């Protein structure tokens, strides 16, 4: 049914001037809605990602179990310094994570990044964005755009399609955390906080609209415009009681310091911040190494252990040690050095694909050097996973082109345990993000035959 649904959508595009009209409307709506990453349109293709309800349930169940396993390990690590050391926290991060944010969950809003290939165990979570998960409001706005296309109208004659909103759950997670922080239900004054020149600013505008629709005052602010005096935080002269933190903690502390107004206000509990400083532990790429390491198996329930084994690829912190692989004990460094074709090296703290070494894309000398270098600063090594691809339609130079692109599957999570919507990114580069080769965001829809 899935393959036939895609074929039917492409057939609808090929009828008459449907593709051209859809492409023209797509570009017009992207511009009018501000759906750009910097100067680049967020979406370049003419159909959404399609999932069956069964596929969505499968992803949601696996996401919930893996997310709850990560939170179980994090809670244990808060009182176990030896376990906590496996995450590779810096001295200042170690200091900040022990501040009580006023609510129990480290990441009220998060995103698991995965690849969903065919087969029972084809779903593999490769990273956990536990700090500043982007894309929820983009997904919802792109869903509205896709629903307006003539191609979608034609396709809906044979198939029922349902968007999967993500932004409302982000808003609810923020408000729930704030109500726990305050102990009462009241409307906060919200600052969506990040540097004023980031390319994702267009999504902040969408979130401000979401808050406004609920009658909640929300504005976009820059940490450099913050002031903290008399127990009150203001940004650009406006009072703030809830920070929707989109600025990265690393950048906030590196640029502004631990004594900056925002950091001091949060640490004094003068303002609620989501996600809080303690999210940094799970945001480390080492989190998937820690949760899947045999040393932590006793911290997980049987259902969590099965989910981690099935859906987290073999991942370890790069260090000199013996560990388990396929039930056998291996010497980690020589084992990794000898498996270039099936391994990936990732820095513990970087993002956007920076610093990643895909073993199968480099020669052996480069790989050996990368493994040695990974010992000098925190890195993880992860087993290669299958990257699926689908055919995607695009209007190029006055004609409809349909060709393959790789795609990921990135569930948005509430409190780390409940999936609510799904980001999909496609591209011709295996480092799938919107700035990579052929990169594009596409909204995710549920689909059934009528």
RAQUI-V477086 format. One record per pair of residues at least 6 apart in sequence whose ideal C-beta (glycine too) atoms are under 8 Angstrom apart, sorted by the first residue. I is the first residue (numbers start at 1). J is the second residue. Records with the same first field share a line. If there is no record, write none. Layout:
BEGIN
I->J, J
END
This chain:
BEGIN
1->52, 449
2->50, 52, 55, 447
5->50, 159, 447, 449
6->47, 50, 390, 391
8->155, 158, 159
9->47, 50, 151, 155, 159, 393
10->47, 391, 393, 402
12->18, 151, 154, 155
13->19, 22, 46, 47, 151, 393, 400
14->400
15->154
18->150, 151, 154
19->46, 151, 393, 395, 400
20->395, 398, 400
21->150
22->46, 149, 150, 151, 152, 395
23->46, 395
25->148, 149, 150
26->43, 46, 145, 149
27->41
29->35, 145, 148
30->36, 41, 42, 43, 145
33->141, 144, 145
34->202, 205, 206
35->41, 42, 43, 138, 141, 142, 145, 202
36->42, 202
37->199, 200, 202, 434, 435
38->199
40->434, 435
42->138, 142, 434, 440, 441
43->142, 145, 440, 441, 442, 443
44->394, 438, 440
45->392, 393, 394, 405, 426, 440, 442
46->149, 151, 393, 394, 395
47->146, 151, 152, 392, 393, 442
48->142, 143, 146, 152, 161, 442, 443, 444, 445
49->407, 422, 424, 442, 443, 444, 445
50->161, 444, 445, 446, 447
51->59, 422, 444, 445, 446, 447
52->446, 447, 448
53->446, 448
55->116
56->164, 422, 446
58->123
59->114, 116, 123, 409, 411, 419, 422
60->411, 418, 419
62->123, 125, 307, 310, 311
63->112, 125, 411, 413, 419
64->417, 418, 419
65->303, 304, 306, 307, 308
66->112, 125, 291, 304, 307, 308, 311, 312
67->110, 112, 413, 416, 417
68->304, 416, 417
69->291, 300, 304, 305, 307, 308
70->128, 130, 282, 287, 288, 291, 416
71->105, 106, 282, 416, 417
72->299, 300, 301, 304
73->83, 287, 290, 291, 296, 299, 300
74->106, 281, 282, 287
76->83, 296, 299
77->83, 84, 86, 87, 281, 290
78->84, 97, 98, 278
83->290, 296
84->94, 281
86->286, 289, 290, 293, 317
87->281, 284, 286, 287, 290
88->284, 286, 317, 348, 349, 378
89->97, 280, 281, 284
92->253, 258
93->249, 277, 280, 281
95->258
96->249, 258, 267, 277, 278, 280
97->277, 278, 280, 281
98->278
99->266, 267, 276, 277, 278
100->269
101->177, 181, 266, 272, 273, 274, 276, 277, 278
102->177, 180, 181, 182, 269, 272
103->176, 177, 180, 181, 276
104->180
105->177, 415, 416
106->130, 275, 276, 278, 279, 281, 282, 416
107->130, 131, 275, 279, 282, 283, 413, 415, 416
108->173, 174, 176, 177, 274, 275, 414, 415
109->133, 136, 169, 170, 173, 174, 274, 275, 412, 413, 414
110->128, 129, 130, 131, 133, 275, 279, 282, 412, 413, 416
111->128, 129, 133, 134, 135, 410, 411, 412, 413, 423
112->125, 127, 128, 129, 410, 411, 413
113->125, 126, 127, 128, 129, 408, 410
114->123, 124, 125, 126, 311, 408, 409, 410, 411
115->122, 123, 124, 126, 385, 386, 387, 388, 408, 409
116->122, 123, 388, 408, 409
117->123, 124, 385, 386, 387, 388
118->388
121->310, 311
122->386, 388
123->310, 311, 409
124->311, 312, 313, 385, 386
125->288, 311, 312, 313
126->288, 313, 382, 385
127->285, 288, 346
128->282, 283, 287, 288
129->283, 410
130->275, 279, 282, 283, 287, 416
131->248, 249, 275, 279, 280, 283
132->245, 246, 247, 248, 275
133->412, 413
134->200, 203, 246
135->166, 203, 410, 412, 423, 441
136->166, 167, 169, 170, 412, 421, 423
137->166, 167, 170, 203, 206, 207, 210
138->203, 206, 441
139->164, 165, 166, 167, 412, 421, 422, 423, 441, 443, 444
140->163, 165, 166, 167, 206, 421, 443
141->206
142->441, 442, 443
143->163, 164, 165, 443, 445
144->163
145->443
146->152, 163, 443, 445
147->161, 163
152->161
155->161
157->450
158->449, 450
159->447, 448, 449, 450
160->447, 448, 449, 450
161->445, 446, 447
162->445, 446, 447
163->443, 445
164->420, 421, 422, 444, 445, 446
165->420, 421
166->412, 420, 421, 422, 423
167->206, 207, 210, 421
168->210
169->412, 414, 418, 420, 421
170->207, 412, 414
171->207, 210, 211, 214
172->414
173->274, 414, 415
174->190, 242, 244, 274
175->188
177->272, 274
178->188, 241, 242, 272, 274
179->185, 186
181->269, 272
182->241, 272
187->215, 216, 217
188->216, 241, 242, 272
189->217, 218, 238, 239, 240, 241, 242
190->211, 216, 217, 218, 219, 240, 241, 242, 243, 244
191->218, 219, 220, 221, 235, 238, 240, 242, 243, 244
192->204, 207, 208, 218, 219, 220, 221, 244, 246
193->221, 222, 223, 235, 243, 244, 245, 246, 247, 262
194->200, 201, 204, 220, 222, 223, 246, 247
195->222, 223, 224, 247, 251
196->220, 222
198->246
200->246
201->220
204->220, 246
205->220
207->218, 244
208->218, 219, 220
211->217, 218
212->218
218->244
219->235, 236, 238
221->235, 236, 238, 240
222->235, 236
223->235, 247, 252, 255, 256, 260, 261, 262
224->256
225->235, 236
226->233, 234, 235, 260, 261, 262, 265
227->233, 234, 235, 261
228->234, 261, 262, 264, 265, 270
231->268, 270
232->239, 270
233->239, 240, 261, 262, 265, 270, 271
234->240
240->271
241->271, 272
242->271, 272, 273, 274
243->262, 266, 271, 272, 273, 274
244->274
245->273, 274, 275
248->351
249->277, 279, 280
250->349
252->260, 262, 263
253->260, 263
256->262, 263
257->263
262->273
265->271
266->273, 276, 277
281->287
282->416
284->348, 349, 378
285->346, 347, 348, 349, 380
286->317, 348, 378, 380
288->312, 315, 380, 382
289->315, 316, 317, 380, 382
290->296, 317
291->300, 308, 312
292->308, 309, 312, 314, 315
293->316, 323
294->323, 324
297->305
300->308
313->382, 383, 384, 385
314->325, 382, 383
315->380, 381, 382, 383
316->323, 332, 380, 381
317->348, 378, 379, 380
318->332, 333, 336, 345, 371, 374, 375, 378, 379, 380, 381
319->332, 375
320->332, 333, 375
321->332
322->329, 330, 331, 332
323->329, 330, 332
324->330
325->335
333->371, 375
336->343, 371, 381
337->367, 368, 371
339->359
340->359, 360, 362, 364, 367
341->359, 360, 384
342->359, 360, 383, 384
343->359, 381, 382, 383, 384
344->356, 357, 358, 359, 381, 382, 383, 384
345->356, 357, 359, 370, 371, 374, 379, 380, 381
346->355, 356, 379, 380, 381, 382
347->354, 355, 356, 377, 378, 379
348->377, 378, 379, 380
349->378
350->356
352->433, 435
353->431, 433, 436
356->431
357->366, 367, 370
358->384, 430, 431
359->367, 384
360->384
362->370
371->381
373->379
374->381
387->406, 408, 430, 432
388->406, 407
389->404, 405, 406, 407
390->404, 405, 407, 426
391->402, 403, 404
392->402, 403, 404, 405, 426, 442
393->400, 401, 402
394->400, 401, 402, 403
395->401
405->426, 427, 428, 438, 440
406->426, 427, 428, 429, 430, 432
407->424, 425, 426, 432, 442
408->423, 424, 425, 426, 432
409->422, 424
410->422, 423, 424, 425
411->419, 421, 422, 423
412->419, 420, 421, 422, 423
413->419, 420
414->420
421->444
422->444
423->441, 444
424->441, 442, 443, 444
425->432, 433, 434, 439, 440, 441, 442
426->432, 438, 439, 440, 442
427->433, 436, 437, 438, 439, 440
428->436, 437, 438
429->436, 437, 438, 439
432->439
433->439
434->440, 441
END
